[in-house]
Amino acid sequence: MRKYTDKYIDISVPVSSKLPIWPGSPEIRFERNLDLDQGDIANDTTIRFSVHTGTHVDAPLHFVTGGNSVDKLPLDVLIGRSFVVDVEDADVISAEMLDKLGMPSGVERLLIRTRNSALWGQVSEFRPDFVALTADAAQWVVERGIRLIGVDYLSVQRFQDGPETHIILLKSEVVIIEGLNLTNVTPGEYKLICLPLKLEGVEGAPARVVLESLSPA
């Protein structure tokens, strides 16, 4: 896990050509328009990849016609107290499993660590067997008033499932963060800071996501 200080933990994944991408998504490409090594006045780079690459945020517009785009997501949801849970032995995240975690009441931002986190930096190929939420788990999230859900692979729903999990969450305006790296993050409460790129009218955006320790210094 990348730490700047003991107080802040960067739970984003670095974007590079080695990063797994969703099947059918464009390849990740960095193209130098100007290059100091070639005698140009500066370095200047064009990036080409899906907005659903690496650590990113899904806004309602991703699956809901007329839903809010990523630039309209409220900052008071993207920043605030969050709770990290560990289900590393799970093959799937169901409502029954979430119900047994014994989370404190009032959790509004839930981050779920699974065995997926161990894949980052180890496996560059897309893994369709990643752990994710069922539709009934999404309904559980909505019914408990959770406003933001974060997962540690490229989708909040399983690869073989239809879009129900996304739709249930996004219709209720639950913000989704996908592609987190929660390796070595101790379960418990943190302050979440998630700032997606402010892309006007777009259904999602890459984000830098940081946890701030709430423990006394």
C-alpha positions in Angstrom: 0.0 0.0 0.0 1.2 3.4 -0.9 1.5 5.7 2.1 2.5 9.4 2.0 2.3 9.7 5.8 0.9 7.4 8.5 -2.2 9.6 8.3 -3.0 9.3 4.6 -3.4 6.1 2.5 -3.6 6.3 -1.2 -6.1 3.6 -2.3 -6.0 4.4 -6.0 -4.3 2.2 -8.6 -1.7 3.8 -10.9 -2.9 4.0 -14.5 -0.5 2.4 -17.0 -0.6 0.1 -20.0 -0.2 -2.8 -17.6 -3.5 -2.2 -15.8 -6.3 -4.7 -16.5 -9.2 -3.2 -18.6 -12.8 -4.3 -19.0 -13.3 -6.5 -22.1 -14.1 -4.3 -25.1 -12.6 -1.1 -23.6 -9.9 0.7 -25.5 -6.3 0.1 -24.7 -4.6 2.5 -22.3 -2.3 4.7 -24.3 0.0 7.6 -23.4 1.2 9.4 -26.5 3.9 12.1 -26.4 3.1 15.1 -28.5 6.2 16.9 -27.4 9.4 15.2 -26.0 12.4 16.9 -24.3 14.5 13.9 -25.4 13.6 14.7 -29.0 14.6 18.3 -28.7 11.2 19.7 -28.0 10.6 22.7 -25.7 8.7 20.5 -23.1 7.1 17.2 -22.5 3.4 17.0 -23.4 1.3 13.9 -23.3 -2.1 12.8 -24.7 -3.9 10.1 -22.8 -6.4 7.7 -24.3 -8.6 5.3 -22.2 -12.1 4.8 -21.0 -13.4 6.9 -18.1 -14.1 3.5 -16.4 -10.3 2.7 -16.2 -8.6 1.8 -13.0 -9.9 3.7 -9.9 -13.0 5.5 -11.1 -16.4 6.8 -10.1 -19.7 5.8 -11.7 -22.4 8.5 -11.8 -26.1 7.6 -12.3 -25.9 8.5 -16.0 -23.8 5.4 -16.5 -27.0 3.3 -16.4 -29.9 5.7 -15.8 -31.3 7.8 -18.7 -31.3 11.4 -17.6 -29.3 10.6 -14.4 -26.7 13.0 -13.0 -23.3 13.1 -14.7 -20.1 12.9 -12.7 -19.5 16.6 -12.6 -22.8 16.9 -10.7 -22.1 14.5 -7.9 -22.2 16.1 -4.5 -18.9 16.6 -2.7 -20.5 15.9 0.6 -20.9 12.3 -0.5 -17.5 12.0 -2.0 -15.8 13.3 1.1 -16.6 12.2 4.7 -16.5 9.4 7.2 -16.3 5.9 5.7 -16.2 2.3 6.9 -13.9 -0.4 5.5 -14.9 -4.0 5.9 -13.0 -7.2 5.1 -14.5 -10.1 3.2 -11.4 -11.6 1.8 -12.7 -15.2 2.0 -15.9 -14.4 0.0 -16.6 -15.5 -3.5 -19.6 -13.2 -3.8 -21.0 -10.3 -1.7 -24.6 -11.0 -0.9 -27.1 -9.2 1.3 -26.9 -12.0 3.9 -23.1 -11.6 4.1 -23.4 -7.8 4.5 -26.0 -8.3 7.2 -23.6 -10.5 9.2 -20.7 -8.0 9.2 -22.0 -6.1 12.2 -21.2 -2.6 10.9 -22.0 0.3 13.2 -25.3 2.1 12.5 -25.2 5.3 10.5 -22.5 4.2 8.0 -23.0 6.3 4.8 -19.8 5.3 2.9 -18.9 1.7 2.7 -15.7 0.3 1.2 -15.4 -3.5 0.8 -12.0 -5.2 0.7 -12.0 -8.6 -1.0 -9.3 -10.9 -2.5 -9.5 -8.6 -5.5 -7.1 -6.2 -4.0 -4.3 -8.7 -4.2 -4.6 -8.7 -8.0 -3.4 -5.1 -8.5 0.1 -5.0 -9.6 0.2 -8.8 -9.9 -2.1 -9.7 -12.8 -2.3 -7.4 -15.8 -5.0 -9.6 -17.6 -8.6 -9.0 -16.8 -10.0 -11.5 -14.3 -13.7 -12.4 -14.9 -13.9 -14.3 -11.5 -13.6 -11.1 -9.4 -15.7 -10.8 -6.3 -18.6 -8.3 -6.5 -22.1 -7.6 -5.2 -25.3 -9.4 -6.1 -28.5 -7.4 -6.8 -29.9 -8.2 -3.3 -26.7 -6.8 -1.8 -27.2 -3.6 -3.8 -30.8 -3.4 -2.4 -29.4 -3.9 1.1 -27.0 -1.0 0.6 -29.9 1.2 -0.6 -32.2 0.2 2.2 -29.7 1.1 4.9 -29.1 4.6 3.6 -25.6 4.1 2.4 -24.7 6.9 0.0 -21.5 5.6 -1.5 -20.1 2.1 -2.1 -16.5 1.3 -3.0 -15.2 -2.0 -4.4 -11.7 -3.2 -5.2 -12.0 -4.3 -8.9 -13.4 -2.9 -12.1 -17.1 -3.4 -11.4 -19.5 -3.4 -8.5 -21.4 -6.3 -10.1 -20.2 -9.7 -11.1 -19.0 -10.3 -14.6 -21.7 -12.8 -15.5 -24.6 -10.8 -14.1 -26.9 -8.3 -15.9 -26.9 -4.6 -15.0 -29.3 -4.9 -12.0 -26.7 -4.2 -9.3 -25.6 -1.0 -11.0 -29.2 0.1 -11.7 -30.4 -0.5 -8.2 -27.6 1.6 -6.8 -27.5 4.4 -9.4 -31.3 4.8 -9.5 -31.1 5.6 -5.8 -28.1 7.9 -6.4 -25.6 5.8 -4.6 -22.2 6.8 -5.8 -20.1 3.9 -6.9 -16.3 3.8 -6.7 -14.7 0.9 -8.6 -11.1 -0.1 -8.9 -9.9 0.6 -5.3 -6.7 -1.0 -3.9 -7.5 -1.8 -0.3 -4.4 -4.1 0.3 -3.3 -3.8 3.9 -6.0 -1.3 4.8 -7.2 -2.3 8.3 -10.9 -2.6 8.6 -12.5 0.3 10.5 -13.4 3.9 10.2 -11.6 6.5 8.1 -12.2 9.8 6.4 -12.7 9.2 2.6 -11.5 11.8 0.1 -12.6 10.9 -3.5 -12.1 13.5 -6.2 -13.1 12.3 -9.7 -12.1 14.5 -12.7 -14.8 17.1 -13.3 -15.9 15.8 -16.8 -19.0 17.7 -17.9 -21.9 15.6 -19.0 -20.0 12.3 -18.7 -21.2 9.2 -16.8 -18.0 8.5 -14.9 -14.4 9.6 -14.4 -11.0 8.4 -13.1 -10.4 9.5 -9.5 -7.7 9.8 -6.9 -9.0 8.3 -3.7 -7.4 8.7 -0.3 -8.2 7.5 3.2 -7.3 9.7 6.2 -6.7 8.0 9.5 -9.0 9.1 12.3 -6.7 7.8 15.0 -5.0 10.3 17.3 -1.6 11.4 16.0 
